[in-house]
Amino acid sequence: MTPPGTLAAAWLIARKDLAIEFRTRSAFLSALVFSLLAIVIFRFSWDPTAVAALDLAPGVLWVTFTFSGLLGMHRSFGVEAHDGAMDALLVAPVPREAIFIGKALANLLFVLGVQAVALPAVVLFYNLPVGNGVFALIGVMLMAAIGLACIGTLFAGMVANTRMAELLLPVLALPFFVPIVLPAAQATAQILADRPLSASLAWLRILLAFDLVFVYACTLAFPFTLED
Amino acid sequence: MSPATPARPRALFDWVAPLALIAMVAAFVRAIWFTPPEMLQGYAQKIFYVHVPSAWVAFLAFGLTALAGGFWLFLKDPRLDRFAESSAEVGVIFTTGVLVSGPLWGRPIWGAWWVWDARLTSTLFLWFLFLGYLVLRGAVDDRDLRARYSAVLGILGALLIPFIHLSVYLFNTQHPTPVVANPTGIQMPGVMVKTLFLALFAFTLLYVAFVRARMRLAEERDALDAAATSER
């Protein structure tokens, strides 16, 4: 049997991770319940007569996505910890970049899955007027999710081999989420206010640049985090 | 990995340290007594001679940490990793200096301790990155793995800072534009510029002295570890 190419191997790894997730559903359900709880609790931390729901929603949306994303990504290398699964993955005749791309792809789909439920929940609970902007909003989410998945996957792989992994992942990853969450939240605010897309163009450019730089950098960096 | 370092006479005295001390005293004396106060800001502006050099050293320390990490990935020389570790630790001190001296100036001049400006925010996140870097180092026992992880984090952090700066710049900016590194030339009287350059020199020397001291500590710790391992 010939070994698969990089992308084919990545897809196999992503499918494996998603199959595990689909059969256990543990991380997805907890991330989902966490998101819904966060959305509801945020509502009570502001005075509804002083702050309009429309001003609140972008922040709530993005803080929720960031933290629920971290919850899921933390698991992506945790599943390899038992029975030497990670070693088996490393001796497989696939490029190490493929392992990263596969893991990141699974995490991306995970984050998008949570977003697919959390976004309608925010729209519902905060009475948001999502009409024309829905496709632009999905675009922003996709771009942000790529950055989140990439950074989260790289650091999740690193902290899996450390003490206090649960604490360390947010400490390392959150600074890297600033140039994702800030533009995404600003663009979301513009879109929800029904302003033309040109108003959020500068933010979208930053998101796109971040994705391009960090998808590349993280894919290159991942093999260096593994022992030879 | 080099075998246990041969018993080298321990350098107790580092000539850089007293030089740095002299330069620091000279810079402070010049800044306090021999540089006129600024016309509009008065004496509050004097903090400039602490704030700017600290910021310079903070970013220099981070840049060198990232660079040393990058070289380590290819050369695997333990000295590079010890340098990265030392530079990061010293960098935290100087970054803290920036973050403390900034608000002290901001309060009388801006009327606010803190504003969410691009430069302030990038420096704050530089501090978070440094702290994360040190926490990560503390959480990994294996020396090789620790060097790998911190090298990767250092390099990605160096890529991150411009992105934070850019996104917060678009968000809101209030920090004074640089008066020295200004594209239209130095916007400052010569006497102040000289004091600033003296302070920059003194702070850089202080950084070198601190890093050297910290590296000696790391060297001895590693030698001790090696000795303990060979004993077993």
Interface residues (C-beta under 8 A of the other chain):
Chain A: I151 L154 M158 V159 N161 T162 R163 M164 L168 V171 L172 L174 P175 F176 V178 P179 L182 P183 Q186 A202 W203 I206 A209 F210 V213 F214 A217 C218 A221 F224 T225 E227
Chain B: L73 T121 F125 F128 L129 L131 G132 V135 L136 A139 V140 D141 D144 L145 R148 Y149 A151 V152 L153 I155 L156 G157 L159 L160 F163 I164 L166 S167 V168 L170 F171
